[in-house]
Amino acid sequence: MLWQNKWRVPLVCALAFSLGVPAQAGPCKFLFAWMNPGKTAPANRLVAAPDITGWERNAAELVRIRALKGEEKREAIRAYSKPTKKTVGLKSMVLANWALAGVAQAFVVKGMIENPTALPLLVEFQLLSLYAADFTSQVFHKWLDSIASPRNRWWSSTVDDFRKHHEFSNNLNQEDYLSNVSDFALPTMPAFAAIAVASPFLPPEYTAAAITWLLATMNTPETHKHAHLGKNASPLFKTLQATGLSVPPKVHLAHHAPPFDDNFAVFNGWFNPMAKRLKLWERWDRHKWNTTRE
């Protein structure tokens, strides 16, 4: 196995860190301990350490690719970094969520016609929803980057795509809309259904706020993709980036600079200053590794 060759251990861990794992990560901590003949790791340590199977697999593949040359290497990179193909069922959830949002929106319009004085409150709630959506996007992003297990059947492909994205940051640029956002359509679908059912009984400003938050959260992969497209982004997203409603390339690309543990915004970037002030991701990392170590 890969860690049996001591010279490969630092390479595995360096590649893992480049994919977003903090330097104090449990798996590499114990792998490096194995290199010291005066210490012996428990027999079950590699099983107990979270995510080691996923990191080993990706690192081993990258070692193989980097030994190639020319067109063979370019083809291997394309194959390795290509996002997981999404099923028709998963893509259909995107359309279903838009339909559910349309149902709820109809009751918002009806409520605003009946009570137009609620308009200022509706606008205020929209701003709060956009802020909340950026917070949600950052939590999802951080969790997928360095917390979630790639061995879980429900989100393994999403985790794999996100972590390979740190090695090849343009790997999502050619994804069509339905494929790109479908991974976020699945976890948000129950909430879309709930708000569509509840919308006849809710104040319109509450319903509108919930719809905005859900649609923004589901569509964060698209704002993320257009942050990477830069000058090739669509005119719509260039306008949204210029007005601060979609994360600008400069803001997001700061996340792709070492040590890859800050600026997790993939929606609009509004929550970045608060996350830095609170040292939120640093605290999350510390809690994660304090609770998984011996």
C-alpha positions as CSV (number, residue, x, y, z in Angstrom):
1,M,0.0,0.0,0.0
2,L,1.0,3.6,-0.6
3,W,2.1,4.4,3.0
4,Q,4.3,1.3,3.2
5,N,7.0,3.2,1.2
6,K,8.3,5.8,3.7
7,W,9.5,8.2,0.9
8,R,5.9,8.5,-0.3
9,V,4.4,9.5,3.0
10,P,5.4,13.2,2.7
11,L,4.2,13.3,-0.9
12,V,0.8,11.8,0.1
13,C,0.4,14.3,2.9
14,A,1.6,17.3,0.8
15,L,-0.9,16.4,-1.9
16,A,-3.7,16.0,0.7
17,F,-2.8,19.5,2.1
18,S,-2.9,21.0,-1.4
19,L,-6.5,19.5,-1.7
20,G,-7.6,21.4,1.4
21,V,-6.8,19.3,4.5
22,P,-5.3,21.4,7.3
23,A,-1.6,20.8,8.2
24,Q,-2.6,19.3,11.5
25,A,-4.8,16.7,9.8
26,G,-5.2,13.4,11.7
27,P,-4.3,11.0,8.9
28,C,-1.0,12.6,8.1
29,K,-0.2,13.1,11.7
30,F,-0.4,9.4,12.3
31,L,1.3,8.6,9.0
32,F,4.3,10.7,10.0
33,A,4.4,9.0,13.4
34,W,4.9,5.7,11.5
35,M,8.1,7.0,10.1
36,N,9.6,7.2,13.6
37,P,10.8,3.7,14.6
38,G,10.5,4.6,18.2
39,K,6.7,4.9,18.0
40,T,4.1,2.6,16.7
41,A,0.6,3.6,15.6
42,P,-2.3,1.5,16.8
43,A,-3.3,-1.2,14.3
44,N,-6.7,0.4,13.6
45,R,-5.4,3.9,13.3
46,L,-5.6,4.2,9.6
47,V,-9.1,2.8,9.6
48,A,-10.2,5.2,12.4
49,A,-8.6,8.2,10.8
50,P,-11.2,10.0,8.7
51,D,-10.9,10.2,4.9
52,I,-7.6,8.4,4.6
53,T,-8.9,6.1,1.9
54,G,-10.0,9.0,-0.3
55,W,-6.7,10.9,0.2
56,E,-4.6,7.8,-0.6
57,R,-6.5,7.1,-3.8
58,N,-6.3,10.7,-5.1
59,A,-2.6,11.0,-4.1
60,A,-1.7,7.7,-5.7
61,E,-3.4,8.7,-9.0
62,L,-1.6,12.1,-9.0
63,V,1.7,10.4,-8.5
64,R,1.0,8.2,-11.5
65,I,-0.2,11.2,-13.7
66,R,2.8,13.3,-12.9
67,A,5.2,10.6,-14.1
68,L,3.6,10.8,-17.6
69,K,4.5,13.2,-20.4
70,G,3.0,15.1,-23.3
71,E,-0.4,14.3,-24.6
72,E,-0.7,11.2,-22.5
73,K,-0.3,13.3,-19.4
74,R,-2.8,15.9,-20.6
75,E,-5.3,13.2,-21.4
76,A,-4.8,11.6,-17.9
77,I,-5.3,15.0,-16.2
78,R,-8.6,15.5,-18.1
79,A,-9.8,12.0,-17.2
80,Y,-8.8,12.4,-13.5
81,S,-10.3,15.9,-13.0
82,K,-13.5,15.3,-15.0
83,P,-16.5,15.9,-12.7
84,T,-18.7,12.9,-11.9
85,K,-21.5,12.4,-14.5
86,K,-24.9,13.3,-13.0
87,T,-27.9,11.1,-13.5
88,V,-31.1,12.3,-15.2
89,G,-32.9,11.9,-11.9
90,L,-30.5,14.2,-10.1
91,K,-30.8,16.8,-12.8
92,S,-34.6,16.6,-12.7
93,M,-34.5,17.7,-9.1
94,V,-33.1,21.1,-10.2
95,L,-36.2,21.6,-12.4
96,A,-38.5,20.3,-9.6
97,N,-37.0,22.8,-7.2
98,W,-37.5,25.7,-9.6
99,A,-41.2,24.5,-10.0
100,L,-41.7,24.4,-6.3
101,A,-40.2,27.9,-5.9
102,G,-42.6,29.1,-8.6
103,V,-45.6,27.8,-6.7
104,A,-44.4,29.6,-3.5
105,Q,-43.6,32.7,-5.5
106,A,-47.2,32.9,-6.8
107,F,-48.4,33.2,-3.2
108,V,-45.8,35.9,-2.6
109,V,-47.2,38.0,-5.5
110,K,-50.7,37.4,-4.2
111,G,-49.8,38.5,-0.7
112,M,-48.0,41.6,-1.9
113,I,-51.0,42.7,-4.0
114,E,-53.2,42.3,-1.0
115,N,-50.7,44.0,1.4
116,P,-48.3,46.3,-0.6
117,T,-47.1,48.0,2.7
118,A,-45.0,44.8,3.4
119,L,-42.7,45.7,0.5
120,P,-40.0,47.5,2.6
121,L,-39.9,44.4,4.9
122,L,-39.7,42.1,2.0
123,V,-36.6,44.0,0.6
124,E,-34.9,43.9,4.0
125,F,-35.5,40.2,4.3
126,Q,-34.1,39.6,0.8
127,L,-30.8,41.2,1.8
128,L,-30.7,39.0,4.9
129,S,-31.4,35.9,2.8
130,L,-28.5,36.8,0.4
131,Y,-26.2,37.1,3.5
132,A,-27.4,33.8,4.9
133,A,-26.9,32.1,1.5
134,D,-23.3,33.1,1.5
135,F,-22.9,31.8,5.0
136,T,-24.5,28.5,3.9
137,S,-22.3,28.3,0.8
138,Q,-19.2,28.7,2.9
139,V,-20.3,26.0,5.4
140,F,-21.0,23.6,2.5
141,H,-17.7,24.5,0.9
142,K,-15.6,24.0,4.0
143,W,-17.4,20.8,4.9
144,L,-16.9,19.3,1.4
145,D,-13.2,20.5,1.2
146,S,-11.9,19.1,4.4
147,I,-14.5,17.5,6.7
148,A,-16.9,15.2,4.8
149,S,-15.9,11.6,4.2
150,P,-15.3,10.6,0.5
151,R,-16.5,7.1,1.5
152,N,-20.1,8.1,2.2
153,R,-22.4,6.8,-0.5
154,W,-24.6,10.0,-0.5
155,W,-22.0,12.6,-1.1
156,S,-18.8,10.8,-2.1
157,S,-18.9,12.0,-5.7
158,T,-19.4,15.6,-4.6
159,V,-16.6,15.4,-2.2
160,D,-14.3,13.9,-4.8
161,D,-15.2,16.6,-7.4
162,F,-14.6,19.5,-4.9
163,R,-11.2,18.1,-3.7
164,K,-9.9,17.5,-7.2
165,H,-11.0,21.0,-8.0
166,H,-8.1,22.3,-5.8
167,E,-5.6,20.4,-8.0
168,F,-7.2,21.5,-11.3
169,S,-9.3,24.6,-10.7
170,N,-10.8,24.7,-14.2
171,N,-12.3,21.2,-14.0
172,L,-15.9,22.6,-13.4
173,N,-15.8,25.3,-16.1
174,Q,-17.4,23.2,-18.9
175,E,-20.3,21.7,-16.7
176,D,-23.8,22.5,-18.0
177,Y,-26.1,24.2,-15.6
178,L,-28.2,21.2,-14.6
179,S,-25.1,19.0,-14.0
180,N,-23.4,21.8,-12.1
181,V,-26.1,22.6,-9.5
182,S,-27.7,19.1,-9.2
183,D,-25.6,18.1,-6.2
184,F,-27.0,21.0,-4.3
185,A,-30.6,20.3,-5.5
186,L,-30.9,17.1,-3.7
187,P,-30.2,18.3,-0.1
188,T,-32.4,21.5,-0.6
189,M,-35.4,19.7,-2.2
190,P,-37.2,18.9,1.1
191,A,-37.0,22.6,2.1
192,F,-38.3,23.7,-1.3
193,A,-41.2,21.3,-0.9
194,A,-41.9,22.5,2.6
195,I,-42.0,26.2,1.7
196,A,-44.2,25.5,-1.3
197,V,-46.7,23.7,1.0
198,A,-46.5,26.3,3.7
199,S,-46.5,29.4,1.5
200,P,-50.4,29.9,1.5
201,F,-50.2,30.3,5.3
202,L,-47.1,32.4,5.6
203,P,-46.6,36.2,5.3
204,P,-45.3,36.9,1.8
205,E,-42.0,38.5,3.0
206,Y,-41.2,35.3,4.9
207,T,-41.9,33.1,1.9
208,A,-39.9,35.3,-0.4
209,A,-36.9,35.3,2.0
210,A,-37.0,31.5,2.2
211,I,-37.2,31.2,-1.6
212,T,-34.3,33.5,-2.1
213,W,-32.2,31.7,0.4
214,L,-33.0,28.3,-1.1
215,L,-32.5,29.3,-4.7
216,A,-29.2,31.1,-3.9
217,T,-27.9,28.1,-1.9
218,M,-28.9,25.6,-4.7
219,N,-27.2,27.8,-7.4
220,T,-23.9,28.5,-5.5
221,P,-22.1,26.0,-7.8
222,E,-23.0,28.2,-10.7
223,T,-21.7,31.4,-9.1
224,H,-18.6,29.5,-8.2
225,K,-18.1,28.3,-11.8
226,H,-18.5,31.8,-13.2
227,A,-15.9,33.1,-10.6
228,H,-13.5,30.8,-12.3
229,L,-14.5,31.7,-15.8
230,G,-13.4,35.3,-15.3
231,K,-13.6,37.2,-18.5
232,N,-15.4,34.3,-20.1
233,A,-18.3,34.5,-17.6
234,S,-21.7,35.2,-19.0
235,P,-22.9,38.9,-19.3
236,L,-25.4,38.2,-16.5
237,F,-22.8,36.9,-14.1
238,K,-20.4,39.7,-15.0
239,T,-23.1,42.2,-14.0
240,L,-23.9,40.3,-10.8
241,Q,-20.1,40.2,-9.9
242,A,-19.8,43.9,-10.6
243,T,-22.7,44.7,-8.3
244,G,-21.5,42.4,-5.5
245,L,-24.4,39.9,-5.9
246,S,-22.1,37.1,-7.2
247,V,-18.6,36.4,-5.9
248,P,-16.0,38.2,-8.0
249,P,-13.1,36.1,-9.4
250,K,-10.5,38.1,-7.3
251,V,-12.4,37.3,-4.1
252,H,-12.8,33.6,-4.8
253,L,-9.4,32.9,-6.3
254,A,-7.8,34.0,-3.0
255,H,-9.2,30.7,-1.7
256,H,-7.0,28.8,-4.3
257,A,-3.8,30.3,-2.9
258,P,-2.0,28.3,-0.2
259,P,-2.9,27.3,2.5
260,F,-6.4,27.0,0.9
261,D,-8.1,27.4,4.3
262,D,-9.8,30.9,4.0
263,N,-12.2,32.8,1.7
264,F,-14.6,29.9,1.3
265,A,-17.3,32.1,-0.2
266,V,-18.8,30.7,-3.5
267,F,-22.0,32.8,-3.6
268,N,-21.3,36.5,-3.0
269,G,-18.5,36.8,-0.5
270,W,-20.6,38.9,2.0
271,F,-19.8,36.6,4.9
272,N,-16.0,36.5,4.4
273,P,-15.2,39.4,6.8
274,M,-17.3,37.9,9.6
275,A,-15.7,34.4,9.1
276,K,-12.2,36.0,9.3
277,R,-13.1,38.0,12.4
278,L,-14.5,35.0,14.2
279,K,-11.7,32.7,12.9
280,L,-14.6,30.4,12.1
281,W,-12.8,27.9,9.9
282,E,-9.8,27.8,12.1
283,R,-12.0,26.9,15.1
284,W,-13.8,24.3,13.1
285,D,-10.5,22.6,12.1
286,R,-9.4,22.7,15.7
287,H,-12.6,21.1,17.0
288,K,-12.5,18.5,14.2
289,W,-9.0,17.3,14.9
290,N,-9.3,17.6,18.7
291,T,-12.4,15.3,18.7
292,T,-10.9,12.7,16.3
293,R,-7.5,12.3,17.9
294,E,-6.7,9.9,20.7
